[in-house]
């Protein structure tokens, strides 16, 4: 029989009860009517429906679920017999373990009427072979609307690729793909592929912390070489000099090639010369030297005497603060008529406009920082030196703008656009030379005032107010010097660059003393590199002698005669060991021995063979004589071409 179901606690809370007073459930049939036939709470305020004729969908559901008159379940046949125990055979024991297809086990309590996610009904993922020829737009083939695994293609594609090589920072070719992959990365024209990024200059000379506890006779590794900062700056300049731009679209001129643009912006400015000007770095095909080419776009030369006359006078100017001009010529290789001036190239130089008058770190809302007064006095002394040479040769600079004066390391400045205005305005009514030189002094004063106030020259509309503002930041001597340059000359006195230099003689001597000190420091570092150069040359000669095979008719030439003592000297210099057997890596010992050999010192040295069977006591002078005889013998065989010589 079917067991009679009684209302549970949850059901009792849903049927009519005194606790259901105040509920608006008149459309819901009372559960007591469905179960017991009557409701004992009907007269006590039960708010449910007690009329069985007025039913609802919930009443129909309750009838099906809780009606005691429902027929009992009767089995159609006898219960099944219990399953017999089976014995595990050897074939079943060797079978593969069962692996479920789905991720999880489906919930058995869910009915078939409920739509649930069943992983067991989903087709199992099976990787297939990747066919390149039968693929869709994404490169993945389709089968019955399902995507195959695209990663299986890597096995077949990897066989056609060479093994990846290690990236070499100093290699000229950074393409690791060779053989079949190299065809996808062709070379760009006739130029080799340049480095991906500028080299790490600090790798050439590692910087060690300076140890203050060293004794006066002790040395560190970096004491034998030039300072790291100086070496790094020189290497950066060399890298900038050799830098090229493949496929730049720039033409190759008649005697110039490898043009490289030096302009930091593409704005065409015609205020300086009346024509748009561009600057390039180029290499001369005759001399191999690098020059800076300044091009005037759209200039038509009507008188050849302009170039010949002007260049003849300006080539005489040899001054440390003037960029030397070498030649001027016209060309149509740029698609127009251009006038080009060739100057000396100073790598990694900036203009005063870029160095001082542009916003710091590219922030246009931040004003440029103020220039220290000692730097301004250095600029004044250098420009005065340049104008002194120019005016003494009866010429005028005529171009004193911050964008045409370059500055290099240690605040070294040079006038870089001289002679251009003389060629461009050659046929115009020229002003007297005295007037042009007076204009140079005024432009000189406006330039210093622009740098001191961090204001472009074009915006210096109120000169007196700008001069008054100098007193708050700089000394009265600087203010008086700038005011003297800008003021018009008095009829009673002569205004010239010589008079100006005499007025700033104190600052000129100070700057001259600093220049001499800088020169002494560079000569000191140069002398140390000279010693290292001597050691490098003698070591290269020594390596050409040692471990050489047969020479002429002599078998084992490097192991006989004087060469054997040189071999022992090599072991003494480079292969020394300490008392405990550790290798000695003293760089000071190596450089000291090579320098003594080069200088033929009378100091004695004990040379011992590796088997301790042979011991020689020789002086560096005797070793140098053996060294010269052996190397001269090599030179003799290299010139005569003796048969069997191993060069």
Secondary structure, 3 states (H helix, E strand, C coil): CCCCCCCCHHHHHHCCCHHHCCCCCCCCECHHHHHCCCCCCCCCCCCCECCCCCCCHHHHHHHHHHCCCCCCCCCCCCCCCCCCCCCCCHHHHCCCCCCCCCCCCCCCCCCCCCCCCCHHHCCCCCCCCCCCCCCCCCCCCEECCEECCHHHHHHHHHCCCCCCCCCCCCCCCCCCCCHHHHHHCCCCCCCCCCCCCCCCHHHCCCCCCCCCCCCCCCCCHHHHCCCHHHHHHHHHHHHHHCCCCCCCCCCCCCCEEEEEECCCCCCCCCCCCCCCEEEEEEEECCCCCEEEEEEECCCCCCCCHHHHHHHHHHCCCCCCCECCEEEEEEECCCCCCEEEEEEECCCCCEEHHHHHHCCHHHCCCCCCCCCCHHHHHHHHHHHHHHHHHHHHCCCCCCCCCHHHEEECHHHCEEECCCCHHHHHCCCCCCCCHHHHHHHHHHHHHHHHHHHHHCCCHHHCCCHHHHHHHHCCCCCHHHHHHHHHHHCCCCCCCCCCHHHHHHHCHHHHHHHHHHHHHHHHHHHHHHHHHHHHHHHHHHHHHHHHHCCCCCECCECCHHHCCHHHHHHHHHHHHHCCECCCCCECCCHHHHHHHHHHHHHCCCCEEEEECCCCCCEEEEEHHHHHHHHHHHHHHHHHHHHHCCCCCCC
